[in-house]
Amino acid sequence: MAEAPAGLWARWWFAVKPGSWPKLLVPCLLGQAIGLGAEGGVRVDALAAGLAFTALTTLFIVLLNDWGDRSVDALKRRMYPRTSGKKTIPDGILPARALLAGGSAAGAAALSLGVLAGGWLDRPLFGVFALGCLLIFVAYTLPPIRANYRGGGELLEMLGVGVALPWTQAYLQGGALALDGLWLLVGFSLLALASAIASGLADERSDRRGGKVTFVSRFGNLAGRRATEGLGFAGAVAWLATAPLPLWLRAAPAVIVLFEVGRMLAVSDAAVTGAFEAQRRYKARLHAGMWRGALAAAMLLAWRHLT
């Protein structure tokens, strides 16, 4: 097990989990690409505002999620002291109050950006979108709803990552609520739901013992893997069926997802309860399909609108 980071900056770098940032950066770029061309080119200021909002929202989510999950994280560390990864609060990397303060500040900054930049960019609904994105996470982890503990957290993650964030970005770049490329979010939201379910595989036993109700803690490892695989396939099919867009643009991301779902199926039987390394490989294949497929769609949309 690696040693905890020593310096203050290293501790904060650990706490903000840079490896998890593609989870929001990819839908940000997909949404921005969907909005391209609506006003005749690239709004660089809208792109900058979208990236800043995504960074602040990611900090808000990552830090407050660790704060909200500190009891269950500590339980998992006690259950699996050698095989579970280090946790920010249970392992003393940063105190709980620091994460609460940092996450709250990031959330306040994200909402302020939404309100203020909405006026600068002539996007009057940006503040409303920003508030909606933040409230989805509040309902996910924090009282009184705490859907990730009482059930339904995966659906909120699908709504936030798969719909709300990329739609916010499309509105920022394109200035309209309805754009043809938004149909891509049907498939992307199904993949986001698959990712949310798969995230519970590694925490099945600790979540169940800690009273946290997720799809996997309720229905088990096998049901979680089958749901993940079915949703991965359904996401690819939905992308392929996004009729308002040209076939070549739909087919490329769908093929990428199907290829990675096939690789995911190849390691599925090994990703049983407690097999953390196999589960890591399993989720990596899903994320490769979801993120690379979405980035391929974004690049093709950009090429279509800007050439």
MIMAR-784229 format. One record per residue: z, x, y of N, C-alpha, C in turn; residue in one letter. Coordinates in steps of 0.2 Angstrom, whole numbers, padded with zeros to 4 digits, always signed. Layout:
BEGIN
ZXYZXYZXYA...
END
This chain:
BEGIN
+0000+0004-0006+0000+0000+0000+0000+0004+0006M-0004+0003+0011-0005+0007+0017+0001+0006+0021A+0003+0011+0025+0009+0011+0029+0007+0007+0035E+0012+0004+0038+0011+0000+0044+0009+0004+0050A+0005+0002+0055+0003+0006+0060+0009+0008+0065P+0008+0014+0067+0014+0017+0071+0014+0015+0078A+0009+0016+0082+0009+0015+0089+0008+0008+0091G+0010+0006+0097+0010-0001+0100+0003-0003+0100L-0002+0000+0102-0009-0002+0102-0011-0003+0095W-0010+0001+0090-0012+0000+0083-0008-0006+0080A-0002-0007+0082+0001-0013+0080-0002-0020+0082R-0004-0020+0089-0008-0026+0091-0015-0026+0088W-0018-0020+0087-0025-0021+0084-0024-0024+0077W-0019-0022+0073-0018-0025+0067-0016-0032+0068F-0012-0034+0073-0011-0041+0073-0017-0046+0075A-0021-0043+0079-0027-0047+0081-0032-0048+0075V-0032-0044+0070-0036-0045+0064-0043-0044+0066K-0046-0039+0068-0053-0038+0070-0058-0040+0064P-0056-0039+0058-0060-0041+0053-0061-0048+0052G-0057-0052+0055-0058-0060+0055-0062-0063+0060S-0064-0058+0065-0067-0061+0071-0074-0064+0070W-0078-0061+0065-0085-0065+0064-0084-0072+0062P-0078-0074+0060-0077-0082+0059-0079-0086+0065K-0077-0083+0071-0079-0087+0077-0085-0084+0081L-0086-0078+0080-0091-0074+0084-0098-0077+0081L-0099-0078+0075-0105-0080+0072-0107-0087+0074V-0102-0092+0074-0104-0099+0077-0105-0099+0084P-0102-0094+0088-0103-0093+0095-0110-0091+0096C-0113-0086+0092-0120-0084+0093-0125-0089+0091L-0123-0093+0086-0128-0098+0083-0128-0103+0089L-0123-0105+0091-0123-0111+0097-0127-0108+0103G-0126-0102+0105-0129-0100+0111-0137-0100+0109Q-0139-0098+0103-0146-0098+0101-0149-0105+0101A-0145-0110+0099-0147-0117+0099-0149-0119+0106I-0145-0116+0111-0146-0118+0118-0151-0115+0122G-0154-0109+0119-0159-0105+0122-0165-0109+0124L-0168-0108+0129-0174-0111+0131-0174-0118+0134G-0168-0121+0134-0167-0127+0137-0168-0127+0145A-0167-0122+0148-0168-0121+0155-0173-0115+0156E-0177-0114+0152-0183-0109+0153-0181-0102+0152G-0176-0100+0149-0174-0093+0148-0167-0092+0145G-0164-0086+0146-0158-0085+0144-0153-0085+0150V-0148-0089+0150-0143-0089+0155-0138-0083+0153R-0138-0078+0156-0134-0072+0154-0127-0074+0156V-0126-0077+0162-0119-0079+0164-0116-0084+0159D-0120-0088+0156-0117-0093+0151-0115-0089+0145A-0120-0084+0143-0118-0080+0137-0112-0077+0138L-0111-0074+0144-0105-0070+0145-0098-0074+0145A-0099-0080+0148-0093-0085+0148-0092-0087+0141A-0097-0088+0137-0096-0090+0130-0093-0085+0125G-0095-0079+0126-0092-0073+0123-0084-0073+0125L-0083-0073+0131-0076-0072+0134-0072-0078+0131A-0074-0084+0131-0071-0090+0128-0069-0089+0121F-0074-0087+0117-0073-0086+0110-0068-0080+0109T-0068-0075+0112-0063-0069+0111-0056-0072+0113A-0055-0076+0118-0049-0078+0120-0046-0083+0115L-0051-0088+0113-0049-0093+0108-0047-0089+0101T-0051-0084+0099-0049-0080+0093-0042-0077+0093T-0041-0074+0099-0034-0072+0100-0029-0077+0099L-0030-0083+0103-0025-0089+0102-0024-0091+0095F-0030-0091+0091-0029-0094+0085-0026-0089+0080I-0028-0083+0080-0025-0077+0076-0018-0076+0077V-0016-0076+0083-0009-0074+0085-0004-0080+0083L-0006-0086+0085-0002-0092+0084-0002-0094+0077L-0007-0093+0073-0007-0094+0066-0002-0090+0062N-0002-0084+0064+0003-0079+0061+0010-0082+0063D+0011-0084+0069+0017-0086+0071+0019-0093+0068W+0015-0097+0067+0016-0103+0063+0017-0102+0056G+0014-0097+0053+0014-0096+0046+0019-0091+0044D+0024-0089+0048+0028-0083+0047+0033-0085+0041R+0035-0091+0040+0039-0092+0034+0036-0091+0027S+0030-0094+0027+0026-0094+0021+0023-0087+0020V+0021-0083+0025+0019-0076+0024+0025-0072+0021D+0031-0073+0024+0037-0070+0021+0038-0071+0014A+0037-0077+0012+0038-0079+0005+0033-0076+0001L+0026-0076+0003+0021-0072-0001+0023-0065-0002K+0025-0062+0004+0027-0054+0003+0032-0053-0002R+0037-0058-0002+0043-0057-0007+0040-0058-0014R+0035-0063-0015+0033-0064-0022+0028-0059-0024M+0024-0056-0019+0019-0051-0021+0020-0045-0017Y+0025-0041-0018+0027-0035-0013+0022-0030-0014P+0018-0029-0019+0014-0023-0021+0006-0025-0020R+0005-0032-0021-0002-0034-0021-0004-0038-0015T+0000-0041-0011-0002-0045-0005-0002-0040+0001S-0007-0041+0005-0008-0037+0011-0002-0038+0016G-0001-0033+0020+0005-0033+0025+0004-0039+0030K+0009-0042+0032+0009-0047+0037+0013-0045+0043K+0010-0047+0049+0012-0045+0055+0020-0046+0056T+0022-0052+0055+0029-0053+0057+0034-0051+0051I+0032-0054+0045+0037-0052+0039+0038-0044+0038P+0033-0040+0040+0033-0033+0039+0035-0029+0045D+0037-0033+0050+0040-0030+0056+0035-0026+0061G+0029-0028+0060+0024-0024+0064+0024-0026+0071I+0025-0033+0072+0027-0036+0079+0032-0041+0078L+0036-0042+0083+0041-0048+0083+0037-0055+0084P+0040-0060+0081+0037-0067+0082+0036-0069+0089A+0041-0067+0093+0041-0069+0101+0035-0066+0104R+0033-0060+0102+0027-0056+0105+0021-0060+0103A+0020-0062+0097+0014-0066+0095+0014-0073+0098L+0019-0076+0099+0020-0083+0102+0018-0082+0110L+0020-0077+0113+0018-0075+0120+0011-0074+0121A+0009-0069+0116+0002-0067+0117-0003-0072+0115G-0002-0076+0110-0006-0082+0108-0006-0087+0114G+0000-0089+0116+0000-0094+0122-0004-0092+0128S-0003-0085+0130-0007-0083+0136-0014-0083+0134A-0017-0081+0128-0024-0082+0127-0026-0089+0127A-0022-0094+0125-0025-0101+0125-0025-0103+0132G-0020-0101+0136-0020-0103+0143-0026-0100+0147A-0028-0094+0145-0033-0091+0148-0040-0094+0146A-0040-0096+0140-0047-0099+0137-0048-0106+0141A-0042-0110+0142-0043-0116+0145-0045-0115+0152L-0041-0111+0155-0043-0109+0163-0050-0107+0163S-0053-0103+0159-0060-0101+0159-0064-0107+0159L-0063-0111+0154-0067-0117+0153-0067-0122+0159G-0061-0123+0163-0061-0127+0169-0065-0123+0174V-0063-0117+0176-0066-0113+0181-0074-0112+0180L-0075-0109+0174-0082-0107+0173-0087-0113+0173A-0084-0119+0171-0088-0125+0171-0091-0127+0178G-0087-0125+0183-0089-0126+0190-0094-0121+0192G-0093-0115+0190-0098-0109+0192-0104-0110+0189W-0104-0112+0183-0111-0113+0179-0114-0119+0179L-0111-0124+0183-0114-0131+0183-0114-0134+0176D-0108-0133+0173-0107-0136+0166-0100-0140+0166R-0100-0146+0169-0094-0149+0171-0090-0151+0165P-0093-0151+0159-0089-0153+0153-0087-0147+0149L-0088-0141+0152-0085-0135+0148-0077-0136+0147F-0074-0138+0152-0067-0138+0152-0065-0143+0146G-0068-0149+0146-0067-0154+0141-0068-0151+0134V-0074-0147+0133-0075-0144+0127-0070-0139+0125F-0068-0135+0130-0063-0130+0129-0056-0133+0126A-0054-0138+0130-0048-0142+0128-0048-0144+0121L-0054-0147+0119-0055-0150+0112-0055-0145+0107G-0058-0139+0108-0057-0133+0103-0050-0131+0102C-0046-0130+0108-0040-0128+0107-0035-0133+0104L-0036-0140+0105-0032-0145+0102-0033-0145+0095L-0039-0144+0092-0041-0144+0085-0036-0139+0082I-0035-0133+0085-0031-0128+0082-0024-0130+0082F-0022-0133+0088-0015-0135+0089-0013-0140+0083V-0018-0145+0082-0017-0150+0076-0017-0146+0070A-0020-0141+0069-0021-0137+0062-0014-0134+0060Y-0011-0130+0065-0005-0126+0063+0002-0129+0066T+0001-0131+0072+0008-0132+0076+0010-0139+0076L+0017-0140+0077+0020-0147+0077+0017-0151+0083P+0016-0158+0082+0019-0162+0076+0015-0163+0071P+0008-0162+0071+0003-0163+0066+0004-0158+0060I+0003-0152+0062+0003-0147+0056-0001-0149+0050R-0008-0150+0051-0012-0152+0046-0013-0147+0040A-0012-0141+0042-0013-0136+0037-0007-0135+0032N-0002-0139+0034+0004-0139+0030+0005-0146+0027Y+0002-0151+0030+0003-0158+0027-0003-0161+0024R-0009-0157+0024-0015-0159+0021-0020-0160+0026G-0026-0158+0025-0032-0160+0029-0034-0154+0034G-0030-0148+0033-0032-0142+0037-0039-0140+0036G-0041-0140+0030-0048-0138+0029-0053-0142+0033E-0052-0149+0034-0057-0153+0037-0056-0151+0045L-0050-0150+0047-0050-0148+0054-0054-0141+0056L-0053-0136+0051-0057-0130+0051-0064-0131+0051E-0066-0136+0047-0074-0137+0047-0076-0140+0054M-0072-0144+0057-0073-0147+0063-0073-0142+0069L-0068-0138+0069-0068-0133+0074-0073-0127+0074G-0073-0124+0068-0078-0118+0067-0085-0121+0066V-0086-0126+0062-0093-0128+0061-0096-0133+0066G-0092-0136+0070-0095-0141+0075-0093-0139+0082V-0087-0139+0083-0084-0139+0090-0086-0133+0094A-0085-0127+0091-0086-0121+0094-0094-0120+0095L-0098-0120+0090-0105-0119+0091-0108-0124+0096P-0106-0131+0096-0108-0136+0100-0106-0134+0108W-0100-0131+0109-0098-0129+0115-0103-0124+0118T-0104-0119+0113-0109-0113+0115-0116-0116+0117Q-0118-0121+0113-0125-0123+0114-0125-0127+0121A-0120-0131+0123-0119-0134+0129-0119-0129+0135Y-0115-0124+0134-0115-0118+0139-0122-0115+0140L-0125-0114+0135-0132-0110+0136-0137-0115+0138Q-0137-0121+0135-0143-0126+0136-0142-0131+0142G-0135-0133+0143-0134-0138+0148-0135-0145+0146G-0136-0146+0140-0137-0153+0137-0132-0154+0131A-0131-0160+0130-0126-0162+0124-0130-0163+0118L-0137-0164+0118-0141-0166+0113-0147-0161+0113A-0147-0157+0108-0153-0152+0107-0155-0152+0099L-0161-0151+0098-0164-0151+0091-0160-0146+0087D-0158-0140+0089-0155-0135+0085-0148-0137+0082G-0145-0142+0086-0139-0144+0084-0139-0147+0076L-0144-0149+0074-0145-0152+0067-0143-0146+0062W-0143-0140+0064-0141-0134+0060-0134-0134+0059L-0130-0138+0063-0123-0138+0062-0120-0142+0056L-0125-0146+0054-0123-0150+0047-0122-0145+0042V-0127-0141+0041-0126-0136+0035-0121-0131+0037G-0120-0129+0043-0115-0124+0045-0108-0127+0044F-0107-0133+0045-0100-0136+0045-0099-0137+0037S-0103-0138+0033-0102-0138+0026-0100-0131+0023L-0103-0126+0026-0101-0119+0024-0094-0117+0027L-0093-0120+0033-0086-0119+0036-0081-0122+0031A-0082-0128+0029-0077-0131+0024-0076-0127+0018L-0082-0125+0015-0081-0121+0009-0077-0114+0011A-0078-0111+0016-0074-0105+0018-0067-0107+0019S-0065-0113+0022-0058-0115+0023-0055-0116+0016A-0058-0119+0011-0056-0121+0005-0054-0114+0001I-0059-0109+0001-0059-0103-0002-0053-0099+0001A-0052-0100+0007-0046-0096+0010-0039-0097+0007S-0039-0103+0004-0033-0105+0001-0032-0102-0006G-0037-0099-0009-0036-0097-0016-0031-0091-0017L-0031-0087-0012-0026-0081-0013-0019-0083-0011A-0018-0089-0008-0011-0091-0006-0009-0097-0011D-0012-0098-0016-0011-0104-0020-0003-0105-0022E+0000-0100-0025+0006-0100-0027+0011-0100-0022R+0010-0096-0017+0015-0096-0011+0015-0102-0007S+0009-0105-0006+0008-0111-0002+0012-0117-0006D+0011-0117-0012+0014-0122-0016+0022-0122-0016R+0024-0116-0017+0031-0115-0017+0034-0116-0010R+0030-0114-0005+0033-0115+0002+0031-0122+0005G+0029-0127+0001+0028-0133+0003+0022-0135+0007G+0017-0130+0007+0011-0130+0011+0005-0134+0007K+0003-0139+0010-0002-0143+0006-0009-0141+0008V-0013-0138+0004-0020-0136+0005-0024-0139-0001T-0030-0139-0001-0034-0141-0006-0032-0137-0013F-0032-0131-0012-0030-0127-0018-0023-0128-0021V-0018-0128-0016-0011-0129-0018-0011-0136-0022S-0015-0141-0020-0014-0148-0022-0018-0148-0029R-0024-0146-0029-0029-0147-0035-0030-0141-0039F-0028-0135-0037-0028-0129-0041-0034-0125-0040G-0034-0119-0043-0039-0114-0042-0046-0116-0044N-0046-0119-0050-0053-0120-0053-0056-0126-0048L-0053-0131-0046-0056-0136-0042-0058-0133-0035A-0054-0128-0033-0055-0125-0027-0062-0121-0027G-0063-0117-0033-0069-0113-0033-0075-0118-0034R-0074-0123-0038-0080-0128-0039-0082-0131-0032R-0077-0133-0028-0078-0136-0022-0082-0131-0017A-0079-0125-0017-0082-0120-0013-0089-0119-0015T-0091-0119-0021-0098-0117-0024-0102-0123-0022E-0100-0129-0023-0104-0135-0022-0105-0136-0015G-0100-0134-0010-0102-0135-0003-0106-0129-0001L-0106-0123-0004-0110-0118-0002-0118-0120-0004G-0119-0123-0010-0125-0125-0011-0128-0131-0007F-0123-0136-0005-0125-0141-0001-0126-0139+0006A-0123-0134+0009-0124-0131+0015-0132-0128+0016G-0134-0124+0010-0140-0122+0010-0146-0127+0010A-0144-0133+0006-0149-0138+0006-0149-0142+0012V-0144-0142+0016-0144-0146+0022-0147-0142+0027A-0147-0135+0027-0151-0131+0032-0158-0132+0030W-0160-0132+0024-0167-0133+0022-0170-0140+0024L-0165-0145+0025-0168-0151+0026-0167-0153+0034A-0166-0148+0038-0165-0149+0045-0172-0150+0048T-0174-0157+0048-0181-0159+0049-0184-0157+0056A-0180-0158+0061-0183-0157+0068-0185-0150+0069P-0183-0145+0065-0185-0138+0066-0191-0136+0061L-0195-0131+0063-0200-0129+0058-0197-0126+0051P-0201-0127+0046-0199-0125+0040-0197-0118+0039L-0201-0113+0042-0200-0106+0042-0193-0104+0045W-0191-0108+0050-0184-0107+0053-0179-0109+0048L-0180-0115+0045-0175-0118+0041-0174-0114+0034R-0180-0112+0032-0180-0109+0025-0176-0102+0025A-0177-0098+0030-0174-0091+0030-0166-0091+0029A-0162-0095+0033-0155-0095+0032-0153-0099+0025P-0157-0104+0023-0156-0107+0017-0156-0102+0011A-0162-0098+0011-0163-0093+0005-0157-0088+0005V-0155-0086+0011-0149-0081+0011-0143-0084+0008I-0141-0090+0010-0135-0093+0007-0136-0094+0000V-0142-0097-0003-0143-0098-0010-0142-0091-0014L-0145-0086-0011-0144-0079-0014-0137-0077-0015F-0133-0078-0009-0126-0076-0009-0121-0080-0013E-0123-0087-0014-0120-0091-0018-0121-0089-0025V-0127-0087-0027-0128-0085-0034-0124-0079-0035G-0123-0074-0031-0119-0068-0032-0111-0070-0032R-0109-0076-0028-0103-0078-0029-0101-0081-0035M-0106-0085-0038-0105-0088-0045-0104-0082-0050L-0107-0077-0049-0107-0071-0054-0100-0068-0055A-0096-0069-0049-0089-0067-0049-0084-0072-0050V-0086-0078-0050-0082-0084-0050-0076-0084-0055S-0078-0083-0062-0074-0083-0067-0068-0078-0067D-0069-0073-0063-0064-0068-0062-0059-0070-0057A-0061-0074-0052-0057-0076-0046-0051-0081-0048A-0048-0080-0053-0043-0085-0055-0036-0084-0051V-0031-0088-0052-0025-0088-0049-0022-0081-0050T-0020-0078-0044-0017-0071-0044-0021-0065-0044G-0028-0066-0045-0033-0061-0046-0035-0060-0039A-0031-0056-0035-0032-0056-0027-0039-0052-0026F-0040-0046-0030-0046-0042-0028-0052-0046-0030E-0052-0050-0036-0058-0054-0037-0059-0060-0032A-0054-0062-0030-0054-0068-0025-0057-0065-0018Q-0055-0059-0017-0058-0056-0011-0065-0055-0011R-0068-0052-0017-0075-0052-0018-0079-0058-0018R-0075-0063-0021-0078-0070-0021-0079-0073-0014Y-0074-0072-0010-0074-0075-0003-0079-0070+0001K-0080-0064+0000-0084-0060+0003-0092-0062+0002A-0093-0064-0004-0100-0066-0005-0101-0073-0001R-0097-0077-0001-0097-0084+0003-0098-0082+0010L-0094-0078+0013-0095-0076+0020-0101-0072+0022H-0104-0068+0017-0110-0065+0018-0116-0070+0019A-0116-0075+0014-0121-0080+0015-0120-0084+0021G-0114-0086+0023-0113-0091+0029-0115-0087+0035M-0112-0081+0036-0113-0077+0042-0120-0074+0043W-0123-0071+0038-0129-0069+0038-0134-0074+0039R-0133-0080+0035-0138-0085+0036-0138-0088+0043G-0132-0089+0046-0132-0091+0053-0135-0087+0058A-0133-0080+0057-0136-0075+0061-0144-0075+0061L-0146-0076+0055-0154-0076+0054-0157-0082+0058A-0153-0088+0057-0155-0094+0061-0155-0093+0068A-0150-0089+0071-0149-0088+0078-0155-0083+0080A-0156-0078+0076-0162-0074+0078-0169-0077+0078M-0170-0081+0073-0176-0085+0073-0177-0090+0079L-0171-0093+0080-0171-0098+0086-0173-0094+0093L-0169-0088+0093-0171-0084+0099-0178-0082+0100A-0181-0080+0094-0188-0078+0094-0192-0084+0096W-0191-0090+0093-0195-0096+0094-0195-0097+0102R-0189-0097+0105-0188-0099+0112-0190-0094+0117H-0190-0088+0115-0191-0083+0120-0198-0079+0120L-0202-0081+0115-0208-0078+0114-0214-0082+0115T
END
